[in-house]
Amino acid sequence: TGEARQILQWMLQQGVVIKVKEDMYFHHAVLEDLKRRLLDLFQQQEEITTPQFKELTQTSRKYTIPLLEFLDGVRFTIRVGDMRRLRQKGKTQSG
């Protein structure tokens, strides 16, 4: 409805929810918690696979892939082949 769209738009403007992809939104606290858990995992290993991320998030592939792409897009992770690595601040893709 129009009212629901207005509420969603307000929540986006306030930073309460974050748009991950078209018609997929997450509460900002959920995404921050996910980043913290990923940082913990990256302290134990350099790379993660999509199945490892899926296990970490306990979500279906419907959410796993868009979340991974979102994290790449906000430059939190970087895709290297079939793996994801934590993107180091101040470094380029090649190094």
C-alpha positions as CSV (number, residue, x, y, z in Angstrom):
1,T,0.0,0.0,0.0
2,G,1.0,3.6,-0.3
3,E,1.2,4.0,3.5
4,A,3.6,1.0,3.8
5,R,5.8,2.4,1.1
6,Q,5.9,5.7,2.9
7,I,6.9,4.0,6.1
8,L,9.6,2.0,4.3
9,Q,10.9,5.1,2.7
10,W,11.1,6.9,6.1
11,M,12.9,3.9,7.6
12,L,15.4,3.9,4.7
13,Q,16.0,7.7,5.2
14,Q,16.5,7.2,8.9
15,G,18.9,4.3,8.4
16,V,16.7,1.9,10.3
17,V,16.6,-0.5,7.3
18,I,19.1,-1.0,4.5
19,K,18.2,-2.0,1.0
20,V,20.2,-5.1,0.1
21,K,18.6,-5.5,-3.4
22,E,15.3,-4.7,-5.1
23,D,12.5,-5.8,-2.7
24,M,15.0,-7.0,0.0
25,Y,15.7,-5.0,3.1
26,F,17.3,-5.7,6.4
27,H,17.4,-3.9,9.7
28,H,20.7,-2.1,10.1
29,A,21.4,-3.9,13.4
30,V,21.1,-7.3,11.7
31,L,23.7,-6.3,9.1
32,E,26.0,-4.9,11.7
33,D,25.8,-8.1,13.7
34,L,26.5,-10.0,10.5
35,K,29.6,-7.9,9.9
36,R,30.8,-8.6,13.5
37,R,30.3,-12.3,13.0
38,L,32.2,-12.2,9.7
39,L,35.1,-10.3,11.3
40,D,35.3,-13.1,13.9
41,L,35.3,-15.7,11.2
42,F,38.0,-13.9,9.2
43,Q,40.2,-13.8,12.2
44,Q,40.2,-17.6,12.1
45,Q,40.5,-18.0,8.3
46,E,41.5,-15.8,5.4
47,E,38.6,-16.8,3.0
48,I,35.1,-18.1,3.2
49,T,33.0,-20.0,0.8
50,T,29.3,-19.3,-0.1
51,P,28.3,-22.5,1.8
52,Q,30.2,-21.3,4.9
53,F,28.5,-17.9,4.7
54,K,25.1,-19.7,4.3
55,E,25.9,-21.7,7.4
56,L,27.0,-18.6,9.3
57,T,23.8,-16.7,8.5
58,Q,21.4,-19.7,8.7
59,T,19.6,-18.5,5.6
60,S,18.6,-19.9,2.3
61,R,20.4,-19.2,-1.0
62,K,17.7,-16.7,-1.7
63,Y,19.2,-14.4,0.9
64,T,22.8,-15.7,1.0
65,I,23.8,-14.5,-2.5
66,P,22.2,-11.0,-2.3
67,L,23.9,-10.5,1.2
68,L,27.3,-11.5,-0.2
69,E,26.8,-9.2,-3.2
70,F,25.7,-6.4,-0.8
71,L,28.8,-6.9,1.4
72,D,31.0,-6.8,-1.8
73,G,29.2,-3.6,-2.9
74,V,29.8,-1.8,0.3
75,R,33.4,-2.9,0.1
76,F,33.3,-5.0,3.3
77,T,34.3,-8.1,1.4
78,I,35.8,-8.8,-2.0
79,R,35.0,-11.8,-4.2
80,V,38.1,-13.8,-5.3
81,G,37.0,-16.6,-7.5
82,D,34.4,-18.6,-5.5
83,M,35.7,-17.2,-2.2
84,R,35.2,-14.1,-0.2
85,R,37.9,-12.2,1.6
86,L,37.7,-9.3,4.0
87,R,38.5,-6.2,2.1
88,Q,41.5,-4.4,3.7
89,K,41.0,-0.6,4.0
90,G,43.3,1.4,1.9
91,K,44.2,-1.6,-0.4
92,T,43.3,-2.1,-4.0
93,Q,41.9,-5.2,-5.4
94,S,45.3,-6.4,-6.6
95,G,47.0,-5.9,-3.4
